[in-house]
Amino acid sequence: MKYRILVLGLIGWLFIITSSCKSVAVLPTKTPVKNVDVSALSAKIKSSYPKVNRMRSRIRVTYDDGSRQQQIVVQLRLESQKNIWLSASMIVPIAKLLITPEKVFFYEKFQKNSFEGKIEEINKMLELSFTYQDVENLLLGIPFLDPGSGRWKQISNPNQYILLPQGKRNGIQPTLFFDPVTFLLTEQRVLIPGTNRNLSIRYLNHTRIEGETLPQKVEITILDGDQIQKLELEFTRIDFPDTLTFPFEIPEGYKTLEF
């Protein structure tokens, strides 16, 4: 009887220990944990993702290439996994862009150019490999790659969790930076394959709206050799309407761009 009790007790303790090992928690700390359990860290990161079905926003966009600076206002409408609609203006409307998972539609009023085609055509011209989901993730402050999928290597850093994807993968392969206290994404860095260009997307500030945490200021930098181009997105108004429309029609007489 004593032996049976001892065995049952041992099995019980092994069950508790094993269960605990499977659910290791990563707690908020000012200094990142060395050799962190990436799967546990990923769970904390995912819990910080905004859960957005429809979003509407006004964005102040500033472009700077070192020699000139230009600012426009962009109205954004987004329906998750379906549509991203952008309308740009400089006092008056100047351009519209509609992105769906399959196609891109665009026109601008200065030179009366337009485009309608697959995302792959844009990628070929820009030597990129973005998908619709990548664009949506960029706007919502979500990593291009899921840190809970595949193998990742932690890069030692005293201020942030830095994760580098390992092994062969398709598409964009960014280095990811996360705040150790909030677990929010603070930066994504991408080396464009086959080029000398580096892309950095920094999330400089976040805001809490209706229970969801979203980027309030995003800085996109493209480094091509010694040439730097910067695009700053400042979200000045955000809300989550129950319904949205995505009006888009290319005006007659516009020239179709060929890539």
N, C-alpha and C positions, 0 to 999 in steps of 0.2 A: 504494500500500500504506500509506504514512504517513498519507494522507488518510483511508483506511478505518479505521485504528487510532484516529485522532483523533476521528472521528465516533462509533465504537463507545464510546470512552472518555467522550465527552460524553454520549451516551445513558445510559451506566451511571451517571454522576454525577447526571444529571437524575432517574433512577429512584430513586437513594438519597435525594436531597433531597426528592422528592415523597413517597416512603414515610415519611420522617421527619416531614414536615408532617402527614400523616394520623394519626400516632400520638404527638402531643405529649403528654407526661406532665405532670400537675400534681403537684408534690412537696409533702410536708408542710412547712409553714412557720408560724412564729408570727404572721407578718403576711400577710394575704391578698394574692394577686397581683392587681394592678390590671389591668382589661381581660382577665380570664382567659378562656381558651377554655372556654366553657360545656359543650361536648360532652365535652371531656377531663375537666373537673371532674365532670360527671355520671357518667362511668365510675368515677371514684374513689368517689363517693358510693354508687353501686349496689353496689360491692364490699364496702361496710360493712354492707349490709342483712343482718339475721338470716335464716337459712334455717330456718324452723320449720314442721314438719308438724303436730305435736301439742304443746301446752304446757299445763301445769297450774301454778297459782300461788295463793298466799295474798296478799291485798292489804289493807293498812290504809288505809281511806278516811276523810279528814277534810273535812267541809264547814264553810265559814265565810262568813257574809254580813255580817259586821261587827257584828251584834247578837246572834248566837248561833253556837255552834260545836258540832258533833256528830260523833262518830266511830263507824264501824261496821267490821266485818271482812267481806271478800268473798272467796269461793272462786271462782276463775276456771278454766274449762276451755275450750280453744280447739283446733279442728281447722281448719286453714287452708282458707279459701274454702268452708267448710261450716257450722260451728256456733261460736257464742260463747255460753257458758253461765255465768251468774253466780248465786251463792247468797249472800245477805246475811244477817248475823246480828248481834244485840246480846245476847250470852250465849245466846239461843235464836234459831233461824231466823225471819226476818221477811219475806223476799221472795225471789222467784226470777225470773230473766229469761233467755229464750232467743232469740237472734237468728240467723236463717238468711239467705241471700241474698234470699229472697222475703218472709219474714214475721217478725213480732215477737210473742213470747208473754210474758205477764207476770202475776204476781199478788202481792199484799201482804196480810199477815195482820192488820194493825191495823184497817183499815176493811173488810177482805174485798172488795177491788176486784180486777178482773182485766181483761186485754186480750188479744185475739188479732186480728191484722190485718196489713196491708201496711206496710212501712217508710214509704211515701208518706204514710200517714195521720198518723204521728208527725211527719214533716217539716212537714206542713201546719199542725199544731197549734203546733209550735215555730218556724215560719217558717224552716226550715232545708232543706238539700238533701243530707243525708248518705246514703251507701250502706252496705251491709254492709262492703264493702272499706275504706271510710273508717274505720269503727270498728276493724277489724282493724289497719289501718295505725297508727291512734292508739296502740293498746296495744303495738305492736311497735317504735314509733319510726321509722316509714317515712313519707315525705311523702305528703300527700293527692294531689299532682300529681307526675307523673314529670318531673324536671328535664331529662331527655333527650328529651322530646317537646315539640314546638312551640317558639315563640320565648320567650326569657327575657332580662330586663335585669338586669345586675349593679348593685347599689347600693353605692357606695363606703363602706367601713367599716374601721377599723383593726384590728378584733378578729375579725370573722367574715365568711364569705362570705354575702352576702344576695342572693337571687334573687327577682325579681318577674316573674310571668307576663305576657306581652304578647299582644295580639290577643283575639278573641272565643273564649270557651271555655264549655263547659257545666259545671254543678256548682260545687263549691267552688274558689275561686281564692286560695290562700294565698300570703303572702310567706314564704319559707323562709330559715332561718338554719342555717349549718353551721360546725362547728369546723374551722379551717384545718390542724390537725395530724392529727386522727383522721378528719375528713370525716363525723362523725356529726351527725345532726340535733339541733340544740339548741332550736329553737323553730319553731312555725308560727303565723302570725297571719292571721285571717280577718275581713273585714268582712262581716257578714250583709246581703245585698242587701235593699234596701227598708226597712231599720231603722237605728237608731242604735247597734246592738249590735256590739261587737267581741269576738272570741273569740281567746284566746291559749293555746297549749299549749306549755309549756316542759318540756324534758327536762333535769332538774337533775343527774342522776347516771346512770351506766351501769355494768353489771356483765358480766363475761365468764363464761359457763357453757357447758361442753362445746363450746368453740370458737366460740360465738355471742355477739355483744354485744347486750344488751337493756337497755331503760330500767329503772332501779331506783327512780327517783322522778320522777313526772310531776305538774306543776302546771297545772291548767286554770282559766283566769280568764275570766269573762264580765263585760264592762263595758257597762252599759246606762245611758247618761247619767251621773249621779253615783252610781249603785248598782253595787256590786261583789260578785260571788259567786265564791268560790274552792272548788275541789275538788282535794285533794292525794291522789295515789295512790302508796303506798309498797309496792313488791313485796318482801315479806319472805321468800318462798320460791318458787323456780322450778325445775321439772324438765320433762323431755321423755319422757313414757311412750310405750310402743309402742302401747297401746290406751287409749281413753277412752270413757266412757259419758256421756250427756247426759239424765239422767232429768228429765222434766217432765210434770206433770199438774195442771191447775187443779182445786182442790177443789170439791166440790159446794156450792151455795148462795152462791157469790161473785157480786157485782154486776159486770156488764160495763160498762166505761167506754166512753162515746161521745165521739168527737172531732169 
